[in-house]
Amino acid sequence: MFHRTTYSPDGAAISYAVSGAADTALFFIHGGLADRSFWDSQHGPFADRFRVIALDLAGHGESGRGRQNWGIVAFARDVLAVMDAESVPSAILVGNSLGGAVAIEAACLAGKRVAGVIGVDTFHNIIRRIDPAWASEQAQAWRRDFDGALDRMLCALFNPDASPSLVADVRRRMSRTPAETVSAMFLSFAGYDAAVSARQLRVSVRCINGDLFPTDISANREIILDFDAVVLPHTGHFPMLERPDEFNQRLARVTAELRC
């Protein structure tokens, strides 16, 4: 695995990891407050078939935190910056949580270079727009009490009987994101409507979701004609961490389908 750095169009340093040397890249995009290490268990199993790339979005992990204008489209430009730096001719974008919306925006920007989008516990109902009042409330809550907000988030993202050591490890990693960055991100999400960009997609979209939140496949197909999802029973928001072997098996099947 190689660790490299490039720069987004606004100058933010973007850190990423690369395994394998295939032309087609399997491109992993983490969710909010996470980082590229959430995808460590995917490098080994897929590097023989793909060039595996996982990045830290700006404000996360080892990437730069000095961004002035946050937002999902800005994160998508981080993805495009890495694609350009690695001269990727074809990619399947895999996004967890917020990373799913980032993958959609990146696919719209990259055009024919993207062969498909795979959401991981995301796109539960892509029609839902982010309410500005909710985004503002979240921004204030994270600024006021970061630890409390993080604990409430984790309580909602895992089943009650999830491994305590896994929950603690995820909390440790997510707690590294500065409160001011989290607050600015939530403010930038106000009014975001993923369906607007999703309607522009010309590629298949698949999901590998947990069952904590119901996935409305019918509603999503009103926006994306070629959409489907598999739901892993008794699995929370991070299937790749909670059930890595089964997740990798499912991901292998979905990527094989998208490459046909």
C-alpha positions as CSV (number, residue, x, y, z in Angstrom):
1,M,0.0,0.0,0.0
2,F,1.3,3.5,-0.9
3,H,0.4,6.7,0.8
4,R,0.2,9.8,-1.3
5,T,-1.0,13.4,-1.2
6,T,-2.5,15.6,-3.9
7,Y,-4.4,18.9,-3.8
8,S,-8.1,19.7,-4.3
9,P,-8.9,22.7,-6.6
10,D,-9.2,25.0,-3.5
11,G,-5.7,24.1,-2.3
12,A,-6.8,21.6,0.4
13,A,-4.2,18.8,0.8
14,I,-5.9,15.4,0.2
15,S,-4.2,12.3,1.6
16,Y,-4.9,8.9,0.2
17,A,-3.8,5.3,0.0
18,V,-3.4,3.1,-3.1
19,S,-3.1,-0.7,-3.5
20,G,-2.9,-2.7,-6.7
21,A,-2.2,-1.5,-10.3
22,A,-5.3,-2.3,-12.4
23,D,-6.7,0.3,-14.8
24,T,-10.1,0.2,-13.1
25,A,-10.1,1.7,-9.6
26,L,-12.3,0.7,-6.8
27,F,-12.6,4.1,-5.1
28,F,-13.6,4.2,-1.4
29,I,-15.1,7.3,0.1
30,H,-15.7,7.5,3.9
31,G,-18.6,9.2,5.7
32,G,-18.7,12.3,7.9
33,L,-16.1,12.3,10.8
34,A,-14.6,9.1,9.5
35,D,-11.4,8.6,7.5
36,R,-9.8,6.3,4.9
37,S,-8.9,3.7,7.6
38,F,-12.5,2.6,7.7
39,W,-11.7,0.8,4.4
40,D,-8.5,-0.9,5.5
41,S,-10.1,-4.4,5.2
42,Q,-10.9,-3.8,1.5
43,H,-7.4,-3.3,0.2
44,G,-6.1,-6.8,0.5
45,P,-9.2,-8.6,-0.9
46,F,-9.6,-6.4,-3.9
47,A,-6.1,-5.2,-4.9
48,D,-5.7,-8.3,-7.2
49,R,-8.6,-7.1,-9.4
50,F,-8.7,-3.3,-9.0
51,R,-6.5,-0.4,-8.1
52,V,-7.9,0.2,-4.6
53,I,-7.9,3.8,-3.6
54,A,-9.2,5.2,-0.3
55,L,-8.9,8.9,0.5
56,D,-9.3,11.2,3.5
57,L,-11.8,13.9,2.5
58,A,-10.8,17.5,3.4
59,G,-11.1,18.1,7.1
60,H,-10.8,14.3,7.9
61,G,-7.9,12.0,8.7
62,E,-4.6,13.3,7.4
63,S,-6.1,15.7,4.8
64,G,-6.0,19.5,5.1
65,R,-8.5,21.3,7.4
66,G,-8.2,24.8,6.2
67,R,-11.1,24.7,3.7
68,Q,-13.2,27.9,3.6
69,N,-16.2,26.6,1.6
70,W,-17.4,23.2,2.7
71,G,-20.1,21.1,1.1
72,I,-20.7,17.8,-0.7
73,V,-19.7,19.1,-4.1
74,A,-16.4,20.3,-2.6
75,F,-15.8,16.8,-1.2
76,A,-16.6,15.4,-4.7
77,R,-13.8,17.6,-6.1
78,D,-11.5,16.0,-3.6
79,V,-12.3,12.6,-5.2
80,L,-11.8,14.0,-8.7
81,A,-8.4,15.5,-7.6
82,V,-7.2,12.0,-6.6
83,M,-8.6,10.4,-9.7
84,D,-6.7,13.0,-11.8
85,A,-3.5,12.5,-9.7
86,E,-3.6,8.8,-10.3
87,S,-4.7,9.1,-13.9
88,V,-7.6,6.8,-13.3
89,P,-9.4,6.0,-16.6
90,S,-12.3,4.1,-15.0
91,A,-13.6,3.8,-11.5
92,I,-16.4,2.3,-9.4
93,L,-17.1,4.7,-6.5
94,V,-18.0,3.2,-3.1
95,G,-19.3,5.6,-0.5
96,N,-20.4,5.1,3.0
97,S,-23.1,7.4,4.6
98,L,-22.2,10.9,3.5
99,G,-19.7,9.4,1.1
100,G,-22.6,8.1,-0.9
101,A,-23.8,11.6,-1.8
102,V,-20.2,12.5,-2.5
103,A,-19.9,9.6,-4.9
104,I,-23.0,10.7,-6.8
105,E,-21.6,14.2,-7.2
106,A,-18.2,12.9,-8.2
107,A,-19.9,10.6,-10.8
108,C,-21.6,13.6,-12.3
109,L,-18.4,15.5,-12.4
110,A,-16.3,12.6,-13.8
111,G,-18.7,11.6,-16.5
112,K,-17.7,8.4,-18.4
113,R,-14.8,7.8,-16.1
114,V,-17.2,6.4,-13.6
115,A,-18.6,2.9,-14.3
116,G,-20.9,2.6,-11.3
117,V,-21.8,3.9,-7.8
118,I,-22.1,1.6,-4.7
119,G,-23.6,3.1,-1.6
120,V,-22.8,1.6,1.8
121,D,-25.6,2.2,4.4
122,T,-26.8,5.2,2.5
123,F,-29.5,6.2,0.0
124,H,-32.2,4.9,2.3
125,N,-34.5,7.3,0.6
126,I,-32.7,9.5,-1.9
127,I,-35.8,11.8,-2.3
128,R,-35.3,13.3,1.2
129,R,-33.8,16.8,1.1
130,I,-31.7,18.0,4.0
131,D,-33.8,20.4,6.0
132,P,-31.9,23.7,6.6
133,A,-33.3,24.1,10.2
134,W,-32.1,20.6,11.0
135,A,-28.6,21.3,9.6
136,S,-28.4,24.5,11.7
137,E,-29.5,22.7,14.8
138,Q,-26.8,20.0,14.2
139,A,-24.1,22.6,13.6
140,Q,-25.0,24.3,16.9
141,A,-25.2,21.0,18.8
142,W,-21.7,19.8,17.7
143,R,-20.2,23.2,18.5
144,R,-21.8,23.3,21.9
145,D,-21.1,19.7,23.1
146,F,-19.0,17.7,20.7
147,D,-18.6,14.6,22.9
148,G,-22.4,14.5,23.7
149,A,-23.2,14.9,20.0
150,L,-20.8,12.1,19.0
151,D,-22.2,9.7,21.7
152,R,-25.7,10.4,20.5
153,M,-24.7,9.7,16.9
154,L,-23.0,6.5,17.7
155,C,-25.9,5.3,19.7
156,A,-28.1,5.8,16.6
157,L,-25.6,4.1,14.2
158,F,-25.0,0.8,16.0
159,N,-27.3,-1.9,17.4
160,P,-27.4,-2.1,21.2
161,D,-25.5,-5.4,21.2
162,A,-22.7,-4.2,18.9
163,S,-19.2,-5.0,20.0
164,P,-18.2,-2.5,22.6
165,S,-14.6,-2.5,21.4
166,L,-15.6,-1.7,17.9
167,V,-17.9,1.1,19.0
168,A,-15.1,2.5,21.2
169,D,-12.6,2.3,18.3
170,V,-15.0,4.1,15.9
171,R,-15.5,6.7,18.5
172,R,-11.8,7.2,19.0
173,R,-11.3,7.7,15.2
174,M,-14.3,10.0,14.7
175,S,-13.4,12.1,17.7
176,R,-10.3,13.4,15.9
177,T,-12.4,15.6,13.6
178,P,-12.3,19.2,14.9
179,A,-15.7,20.5,16.2
180,E,-15.4,23.6,14.1
181,T,-15.0,21.5,11.0
182,V,-18.0,19.3,11.9
183,S,-20.1,22.4,12.5
184,A,-19.1,24.1,9.3
185,M,-19.9,20.9,7.3
186,F,-23.4,20.6,8.8
187,L,-24.1,24.2,7.9
188,S,-23.0,23.5,4.3
189,F,-25.4,20.6,4.0
190,A,-28.5,22.9,4.5
191,G,-30.9,22.4,1.6
192,Y,-28.8,19.7,-0.1
193,D,-31.0,17.6,-2.4
194,A,-29.2,14.4,-3.6
195,A,-32.1,13.6,-6.0
196,V,-31.2,16.6,-8.2
197,S,-27.8,15.1,-9.1
198,A,-29.0,11.5,-8.9
199,R,-31.4,12.2,-11.8
200,Q,-28.4,13.1,-13.9
201,L,-26.6,9.8,-13.4
202,R,-26.1,7.5,-16.4
203,V,-24.6,4.6,-14.4
204,S,-26.0,1.9,-12.2
205,V,-26.3,2.5,-8.5
206,R,-26.2,-0.3,-5.9
207,C,-26.3,-0.4,-2.1
208,I,-25.0,-2.7,0.6
209,N,-27.0,-1.5,3.6
210,G,-27.5,-2.4,7.2
211,D,-31.0,-2.8,8.5
212,L,-31.1,-0.2,11.3
213,F,-32.7,2.2,8.8
214,P,-35.2,1.0,6.2
215,T,-34.1,1.2,2.5
216,D,-36.9,2.4,0.2
217,I,-35.9,0.7,-3.0
218,S,-39.2,1.7,-4.8
219,A,-38.7,5.4,-3.9
220,N,-35.1,5.3,-5.1
221,R,-36.1,3.8,-8.4
222,E,-38.3,6.8,-9.1
223,I,-35.1,8.8,-9.2
224,I,-32.5,6.2,-10.4
225,L,-33.9,3.6,-12.8
226,D,-31.1,1.2,-12.4
227,F,-31.0,0.9,-8.6
228,D,-30.9,-2.0,-6.3
229,A,-29.9,-2.8,-2.8
230,V,-29.0,-5.7,-0.5
231,V,-29.7,-5.4,3.2
232,L,-27.5,-7.2,5.8
233,P,-29.6,-8.3,8.7
234,H,-28.7,-7.1,12.2
235,T,-26.1,-4.7,10.9
236,G,-25.6,-1.1,11.6
237,H,-24.1,1.9,9.8
238,F,-20.6,0.4,9.1
239,P,-21.1,-3.0,7.5
240,M,-17.4,-3.0,6.3
241,L,-16.3,-2.8,10.0
242,E,-19.1,-4.9,11.6
243,R,-19.1,-7.8,9.1
244,P,-16.1,-7.4,6.9
245,D,-16.0,-10.9,5.4
246,E,-19.6,-10.9,4.4
247,F,-19.4,-7.3,3.2
248,N,-16.4,-8.1,1.0
249,Q,-18.3,-11.1,-0.5
250,R,-21.3,-8.8,-1.3
251,L,-19.0,-6.1,-2.7
252,A,-17.3,-8.6,-4.9
253,R,-20.6,-9.7,-6.4
254,V,-21.8,-6.2,-6.9
255,T,-18.6,-5.0,-8.6
256,A,-18.6,-8.1,-10.9
257,E,-22.1,-7.2,-11.9
258,L,-21.2,-3.5,-12.6
259,R,-18.2,-4.6,-14.7
260,C,-20.3,-6.9,-17.0
